[in-house]
Amino acid sequence: MAEVKGGLPVRRVIMLGAPGSGKGTQALHLAESLAVPAISTGEMLREAVAAGSELGARVEGVMAAGALVADDLMGEVVASRLERDDARAGFILDGYPRTTGQAETLDGILARAGVKIERVLLLEVPEAELIRRALGRGRADDREEVIRERLRVYREKTEPLVSFYRERGLLATVDGYQPVATVTAALIAALGAD
């Protein structure tokens, strides 16, 4: 199992990477290796709606309108999900946080529980490969100009977040342009880096 100084297992991890970088796939592999849940933004939102709670009703209203879920509401959804028993020992977050504001919200959520993020893993894949992967999915909205715009927005929003975690000494970057098993092994190794 991946460990940090003092022999404590790294179990609170954020996965970052552009659309098509493989972070969802890798989050699942890491979650299995660490015996913690892989939690994606989409999953959290769907579960909040399915729960039929007041929070879920608010999320459903925003999603039905086709709007982005505001940071404060997303923070409530994340807090609710991380309070569940399966996440008490750790988690792999995929798709959250996306901005430094969300990262600060997450820090506050975790501080109330007396824990913190232990590692942030960034999957780097060349833009040409990200575009190739997205076009290969065959989704109706995966046209090259749409993909390029998604990547532009990702870079604009995520570069400050990458700096935020790098400055805190939490960021590890892994080359995601390799076979899946090789990337998984590199990510596990990065979890053990001090």
RODO-2510 file (C-alpha; in nm, 4 decimals, decimal comma):
residues 194
     n   res          X          Y          Z
     1     m     0,0000     0,0000     0,0000
     2     a     0,1224     0,3510    -0,0741
     3     e     0,2588     0,5283     0,2298
     4     v     0,3738     0,8721     0,3338
     5     k     0,6150     0,9790     0,6066
     6     g     0,5501     0,7987     0,9306
     7     g     0,4141     0,4918     0,7505
     8     l     0,0584     0,6213     0,7283
     9     p    -0,1242     0,5084     0,4138
    10     v    -0,2119     0,7742     0,1570
    11     r    -0,5885     0,7444     0,1283
    12     r    -0,7242     1,0942     0,0595
    13     v    -0,6375     1,1675    -0,2996
    14     i    -0,7496     1,4058    -0,5739
    15     m    -0,7159     1,3039    -0,9390
    16     l    -0,6631     1,5877    -1,1865
    17     g    -0,6361     1,5650    -1,5623
    18     a    -0,7851     1,7027    -1,8789
    19     p    -1,0952     1,5460    -2,0340
    20     g    -0,9767     1,2228    -2,1959
    21     s    -0,6661     1,1877    -1,9771
    22     g    -0,7934     0,8643    -1,8225
    23     k    -0,8431     1,0005    -1,4717
    24     g    -1,1782     0,8246    -1,4259
    25     t    -1,0293     0,4883    -1,5217
    26     q    -0,7247     0,5465    -1,3044
    27     a    -0,9346     0,6652    -1,0094
    28     l    -1,1146     0,3291    -1,0167
    29     h    -0,7847     0,1356    -1,0283
    30     l    -0,6389     0,3378    -0,7396
    31     a    -0,9563     0,3060    -0,5344
    32     e    -0,9377    -0,0702    -0,5685
    33     s    -0,5689    -0,0716    -0,4701
    34     l    -0,6302     0,1486    -0,1655
    35     a    -0,9681    -0,0039    -0,0687
    36     v    -1,1399     0,3358    -0,0733
    37     p    -1,4210     0,4678    -0,2951
    38     a    -1,3577     0,6478    -0,6234
    39     i    -1,5943     0,9437    -0,6138
    40     s    -1,6725     1,1383    -0,9288
    41     t    -1,8521     1,4707    -0,9521
    42     g    -2,1203     1,3188    -1,1739
    43     e    -2,1766     1,0319    -0,9324
    44     m    -2,2120     1,2708    -0,6385
    45     l    -2,4670     1,4841    -0,8223
    46     r    -2,6709     1,1835    -0,9416
    47     e    -2,6725     1,0326    -0,5920
    48     a    -2,7803     1,3625    -0,4347
    49     v    -3,0763     1,3806    -0,6738
    50     a    -3,1656     1,0124    -0,6252
    51     a    -3,1655     1,0537    -0,2457
    52     g    -3,4701     1,2779    -0,2746
    53     s    -3,3355     1,5114    -0,0060
    54     e    -3,3737     1,8886     0,0059
    55     l    -3,0134     1,9144    -0,1179
    56     g    -3,0928     1,6727    -0,4011
    57     a    -3,3966     1,8770    -0,5027
    58     r    -3,1808     2,1899    -0,5267
    59     v    -2,9217     2,0049    -0,7372
    60     e    -3,1937     1,8617    -0,9614
    61     g    -3,3353     2,2083    -1,0247
    62     v    -2,9967     2,3420    -1,1332
    63     m    -2,9219     2,0406    -1,3528
    64     a    -3,2680     2,0479    -1,5137
    65     a    -3,2045     2,4098    -1,6125
    66     g    -2,8786     2,3028    -1,7785
    67     a    -2,6773     2,5317    -1,5510
    68     l    -2,3478     2,4608    -1,3788
    69     v    -2,3781     2,3693    -1,0133
    70     a    -2,2511     2,6675    -0,8113
    71     d    -1,9446     2,6207    -0,5918
    72     d    -2,1376     2,6561    -0,2648
    73     l    -2,3964     2,3963    -0,3667
    74     m    -2,1254     2,1623    -0,4985
    75     g    -1,9467     2,2028    -0,1648
    76     e    -2,2616     2,0868     0,0153
    77     v    -2,2872     1,7851    -0,2166
    78     v    -1,9209     1,6947    -0,1572
    79     a    -1,9533     1,7367     0,2199
    80     s    -2,2602     1,5128     0,2215
    81     r    -2,0835     1,2436     0,0174
    82     l    -1,7631     1,2488     0,2227
    83     e    -1,9637     1,2047     0,5448
    84     r    -2,0739     0,8573     0,4340
    85     d    -1,9139     0,5612     0,6090
    86     d    -1,7331     0,4280     0,3019
    87     a    -1,5343     0,7534     0,2683
    88     r    -1,4294     0,7885     0,6313
    89     a    -1,1058     0,5947     0,5784
    90     g    -1,0263     0,7734     0,2527
    91     f    -1,1324     0,8408    -0,1045
    92     i    -1,0184     0,9199    -0,4559
    93     l    -1,1893     1,2384    -0,5814
    94     d    -1,2333     1,2606    -0,9587
    95     g    -1,3618     1,5888    -1,1009
    96     y    -1,3575     1,7902    -0,7791
    97     p    -1,2166     2,0364    -0,7024
    98     r    -1,1934     2,2160    -1,0381
    99     t    -1,0982     2,5618    -0,9108
   100     t    -0,8921     2,7043    -0,6254
   101     g    -1,2163     2,8260    -0,4665
   102     q    -1,3475     2,4701    -0,4630
   103     a    -1,0115     2,3492    -0,3257
   104     e    -1,0410     2,5937    -0,0364
   105     t    -1,3984     2,4769     0,0258
   106     l    -1,2765     2,1156     0,0282
   107     d    -1,0013     2,2058     0,2769
   108     g    -1,2690     2,3474     0,5085
   109     i    -1,4907     2,0402     0,4726
   110     l    -1,2014     1,8080     0,5545
   111     a    -1,0698     2,0274     0,8385
   112     r    -1,4057     1,9913     1,0151
   113     a    -1,3500     1,6145     1,0028
   114     g    -0,9898     1,6531     1,1229
   115     v    -0,8358     1,5249     0,7986
   116     k    -0,6747     1,6700     0,4867
   117     i    -0,5859     1,5861     0,1288
   118     e    -0,2684     1,3796     0,1279
   119     r    -0,1804     1,3752    -0,2419
   120     v    -0,2956     1,5304    -0,5678
   121     l    -0,2211     1,3305    -0,8819
   122     l    -0,2097     1,5083    -1,2170
   123     l    -0,2311     1,2963    -1,5322
   124     e    -0,0600     1,4703    -1,8218
   125     v    -0,1415     1,3684    -2,1791
   126     p    -0,0447     1,5607    -2,4960
   127     e    -0,3319     1,7651    -2,6403
   128     a    -0,3226     1,5803    -2,9739
   129     e    -0,3762     1,2511    -2,7890
   130     l    -0,6596     1,3967    -2,5787
   131     i    -0,8326     1,5053    -2,8995
   132     r    -0,7735     1,1653    -3,0616
   133     r    -0,9200     0,9851    -2,7594
   134     a    -1,2251     1,2124    -2,7457
   135     l    -1,2947     1,1769    -3,1171
   136     g    -1,2643     0,7993    -3,0783
   137     r    -1,5484     0,7885    -2,8244
   138     g    -1,8006     0,8691    -3,0962
   139     r    -2,0210     1,0937    -2,8820
   140     a    -2,2450     1,3381    -3,0672
   141     d    -2,0909     1,6400    -2,8924
   142     d    -1,7326     1,5227    -2,9458
   143     r    -1,6489     1,7396    -3,2453
   144     e    -1,2937     1,8695    -3,2600
   145     e    -1,3870     2,2353    -3,2029
   146     v    -1,5974     2,1393    -2,8985
   147     i    -1,3152     1,9246    -2,7627
   148     r    -1,0617     2,2052    -2,8099
   149     e    -1,2921     2,4439    -2,6231
   150     r    -1,3304     2,1948    -2,3350
   151     l    -0,9522     2,1667    -2,3176
   152     r    -0,9115     2,5456    -2,3230
   153     v    -1,1587     2,5857    -2,0361
   154     y    -0,9896     2,3032    -1,8457
   155     r    -0,6478     2,4711    -1,8781
   156     e    -0,7877     2,8109    -1,7806
   157     k    -0,9582     2,6786    -1,4673
   158     t    -0,7105     2,4096    -1,3677
   159     e    -0,3701     2,5735    -1,4082
   160     p    -0,4225     2,7873    -1,0942
   161     l    -0,5413     2,4737    -0,9113
   162     v    -0,2268     2,2850    -1,0157
   163     s    -0,0148     2,5730    -0,8806
   164     f    -0,2228     2,5779    -0,5600
   165     y    -0,1422     2,2125    -0,4868
   166     r     0,2177     2,2314    -0,6130
   167     e     0,2877     2,5171    -0,3686
   168     r     0,1537     2,2991    -0,0864
   169     g     0,3845     2,0134    -0,1831
   170     l     0,0929     1,7800    -0,2587
   171     l     0,1158     1,7548    -0,6385
   172     a     0,2624     1,4581    -0,8236
   173     t     0,2553     1,4586    -1,2042
   174     v     0,2332     1,1336    -1,4000
   175     d     0,2630     1,0772    -1,7753
   176     g    -0,0803     0,9488    -1,8769
   177     y     0,0307     0,8762    -2,2342
   178     q     0,1268     0,5160    -2,1581
   179     p    -0,0530     0,1811    -2,1301
   180     v    -0,3187     0,1770    -1,8554
   181     a    -0,1269    -0,0665    -1,6312
   182     t     0,1915     0,1415    -1,6619
   183     v     0,0041     0,4587    -1,5655
   184     t    -0,1575     0,2817    -1,2686
   185     a     0,1825     0,1625    -1,1447
   186     a     0,3262     0,5143    -1,1827
   187     l     0,0346     0,6634    -0,9883
   188     i     0,0764     0,4120    -0,7066
   189     a     0,4485     0,4933    -0,6975
   190     a     0,3637     0,8663    -0,6873
   191     l     0,1447     0,8084    -0,3833
   192     g     0,4509     0,6867    -0,1978
   193     a     0,6631     0,9885    -0,2917
   194     d     0,7523     1,2183    -0,0037
***
